[in-house]
Amino acid sequence: MSKRVFQPLVAAMAAAILAPAAPAGGLAPVKLGPQALSAGQIRTAGLRRLELAPRISAYGVVLDPGPLAMLASQVIAARASAALARSEARRAAGLYRAHHNISQAALQTAQAGLETAAATYAQLHTRMLAHWGVKLTDAAVSARAPVPALETGTAALVEVSLPLGQALAHPPTTASATTPDGEKVQLRFISRAPRTAAGVTGQSLFYLMPAQTSAPIGTPLTVSLETAPRKTGVMVPQSAVVWHQGVLLAFRETAPGSFLPVPIRNSFISGDGYFVPEGRGTPLHPGDRIVTGGAALLYSAVTQAARAAKAAQAGKADGGEDD
């Protein structure tokens, strides 16, 4: 619609608005006749009930399991050395107590060897925990799932990083990911990562993914995670939504030709619309009809009418003072 046609149409629609009350941020209800509805190409659609889970988009990357396996082998070797040193120190202590069958120097050497081996094991184990967390560390040093699948190449390890400042108290057990070539992959939750990926993202999580030829080590993934249980509500298309003073609004049809601007709060973007969960105080419900075509034009007319009403009230106030 050209600007030459748009502006006179808005003015005509604004003049047709009959609304003494203003419930939504200073905007009044709207009542238009058939001619104004037709000229503004105002279309409405009914809302349907649906179930949807709030989702969050995250960044994923396929990790190289080599560092995990290498560090695990070092921890296993250090643990074995510490166990052997402990046995040697116990044996030396027994021999020393039994009529000093070994010298005190030999005893002290065995005890020092135990301390060194224990410190080496503790250092490596702590480093592994700091990089991989408790669950992956325990799995790697004991060869439990999912480590065998990583070693055989039947599965891949994925680190999923949430947007900066975001975290999930209960990460979903499954998530969906998309490879750069558009292939859909299902992920299975392993554990929380002990640190963020690069210090500039939110919480990081470890997931397991079936091995994909299209997703070798280092491949970036687009990951979608459900952040809460599925909820019942309605989907408001983006064509029905306008912004007013930082608040999303939609126009609900209250009678033929009558529309009420209502705020859309507690909603979240999903696909091509805004999902509004059902709840106390929710202004939109299944079966309601909302403006899906011409909402921007209707909003322009409403705001113009609101400004005109405000100016008229200011003029009356000024005239009263002059008298």
N, C-alpha and C positions, 0 to 999 in steps of 0.2 A: 504494500500500500504506500503510495507516494506521500511525501510530506504535505503537498498541496491538498490532498484529499483527507489526510489524517487529522490535521489541525481543526478544520471546520467540523469534522465528524465528532471529535472530542468535545468541542464547544457545544455542539447540539446535544450530545449525550449528557454533558454536565448540566445543561439547562433543564434536562428532563428528569434529573435525580430529585426525588422527594424523600428527604431523610432528616428528621429533627434530631435523632439520637446518633451517637458516634461511639460504638462499643469497642472497636479495634484500632487502637492507636490514633484516635481522632478521625477515623474514616467512618462514614455513615453507611447504613444499608442503602441499597440501590433498587429503584423500581423504574423499569423501562417499558415503554409501549412496544407494540409489534414492529412499528417502523424503525425505531431505534435499534431493536434487536436484530432486525434484518440488515440495516445499514452497517452495524458494527460486526456482522457475521458472528454473533455470539452463539456458541455451541456448548452444550452440556453433556455430561455422561454420568452414569451411575457408578458408585463405588462398590466393589465386591470384596467380601471377606477372603483373606488368604493367610497362610502361615509362612513366616519367614524368620530366619535367624540373623541377628545383627552380625555383620562381617567386617573384618579389618584387612586391608591390603598390606602385605609385608614383602620384604626382599629376601630371596633365598639364594644360596650358592652351594654347588656340589663340592664337598671337601675332599681333599686327598687323605685317605686313611693311613698312608705311610707313616707320618709322624706319630699317630696314635699307636701303631704297631711297634715302631722303633722304641718309643718311650716305655711301652709296656714290657718289651723284652729287657730293657735296662732295669726296670723296677723288679721284674722277676729274678734277674741275675743278682741284683743287690739284696733282695729278700733272701735268696739262697745263701749268699755270702754271709749275711747277718746271722742266719740260722746256724751255719757252720761255725762261725766265730763264737756264737753263744755256747755251742756244744764244747768247743775247745776251751773256752774260759771256765765252764763248769767242770770239765775234766781236770784242768790245771789247778783249780781251787781244791778239788778233792785230793789230788796228789800232794799238794802243799800241806794240807791238814794232816795227811797220813804220814807222820814222822818226817815231814819236809823232804819228800821224795824228789821234789824239784826245787829249784832256788826261788827266792822271792822275786828276782829279776825276771825269771821265766813266767811266773804268775802275773807280774805286772805287764809283761809283753802281751800275754794272752788277753788280759783285761783291756789293754789299749786297743788291741785288734778288734775286740767286740765293740768298743765305743766308736771306732772309725767306721766299721761296717754298718752299725746301726745308724750313724749320722748320714752316711751315704744313702742308705735306703730311705730314711726319712726325707732327705732333700729331694730325691727323685720322685718319691710318692707325692710329696707336697706339690712339686712342679706339675705332675700329671693331674692332680686334683684341680689345680688352678687353671689348667688348659681345657680339661675335658669333663670335669665334674665327677661326682661320686659314682653315679650309675655306670657311665662308660668306663671309668677307671676300673671298677670292680669287674665289669664284664671282660675287659681287655686282659687283665692279669690272671683271670681264671678261665679264659677261653669260652665264656658263655655268650649266648645271643645278645646282641646282633653281630658280634665280632666275627664268628665263622662265615657269615654271609658276606661281610665286608672283605674278608680275606680271599674268598672264592670268586668275588666279583659279581655275585648274584644280587647284591644290594648296594646302594650308595648312601653315604652320609651327607645330610643336608643341614646347613646352619641357616635358620630363619631369623631374621632381625626385624623387629617391629619398628614402626616410625618413632622418631625421637620423642622421649617423654612418655611413651606408652608401655604398659605391662599387663599381663594377664595373670590373675590369681590362680586360675584353673585353665591352663592351656588345653585346647581341644585334642582329643586322642587321635583325630585324623584331620588332615587338611588337604586342600587341592592346590596343585601347582601347574603352571603353564611354562613350557620350555620356549626358547626364542623362536622355534619354528611352529609354535602353536599347538604342540602335543600336550594333552592333559595327563597329569600324573597324580596318583594318590600318595600321600605321605602318612607315615605312622609315627606318633610321638614317642620319643625316647626319654628325654629329660630336659630340664632347663640347662642352658649353658652358664658356666660360672662367671662369664664376663661378656660385655658387648663386643660385637664384631670389630669395630674400629674406634670405639669411644664416641662416635657421633650418631649412634642410632639408639633405639630403645632396647628393651629386653631381647635377648637372643635365646633361641630354642634349638634343640637337636631333634631332627626327624630322620626317619629311615625311608628310602625310596627304592622301588624296584629298579634295577640297573636299566638304563636307557642308552641306546646307541646315539641318540640325539642330544644326550646330556652328559658329556664326559666331565672329568674333573675341571672345576673352575667355571662351569656353565652357570650363568645367572638365571634365576627363576622368579616368576611372579607368583606369589603365594597368597591364597585367600583362606582366612581362618574365621570360624564361627566364634564370636566373643561371648555369647550368652545362649541360653536355651531358646528354642523356637518360640516365637510370639505370634499371636493373632492380631490382625489389624487390617488396614487398607493401604493401597498404593495410590499416591497422588502423582500423576504425570507431571513432568517438568513444565509442560505447556500451561499447566493450571496454576503455577506458582509465581508470585511476584514478591519482591523485597520491599518492605516498608519499615523504615527506621530500625534496620538491623534485624527485623523479624520476618520470617516467611509467612505469606498470607495466601489463602485461596478463597474464592467466592462460592459460597454454598447457596444453592437455590432453595428459597423458603416457600415460594409460590411462583406460579407462572409469571415470568418477568421481574421477579423480586430476588435479590441476591444479598447475602450477608457476608462481609469480609471476616474471615475467622483466622486466627493465628495457628500455625502448624508448629507445635513445640514437641520436643522429645522424639523427633523424627531422625532418620538417617538415610543417606543416599543408597539406593540399590538399583543398579541398572539405569534405566531412563526415568526414574522417578524418586519420590520420597516415601518411605514406608513409615506409616503412623501407627504405632501399637495401640491396641485398645486399652483403656484404663479410665480411672476416674478423672473427669474434666476434659476428656478427649472431645474436641469439637466436631470430628468427622466420624461417621459410622457407616457400616455396610448399608447400602440402599440410598444413602444421601446422593444427591446430584450436585455436581460442581461444574464450574465453567472451565472447559478445556480448550476452547477456541475463542480468542478475543479477550483473554484475561488482561493482557497488557493494556489494550485499548480501554477496557472497563476501568482499570486502575488509574489510568491517566485522567479519565473523566471524573472519577471519584475524588482524586486529589485536587483537581481544578475546582470542583464544586466545594470542597472543604476550604480551599484558600479563599474562594469568593465569599463563603459564609463567614469566615473569620474576619475578612476585610469589612463586611457589612456590620458585624458586631462592633468592630473597632470604630467605625464611623458613627454608629449610634452612641457609643460611649463618649466620643469626642463632642458630638452635638449636645449631649446632655450636660457636659461640663460648661459649654458656651452659654447655655440657658441659665 
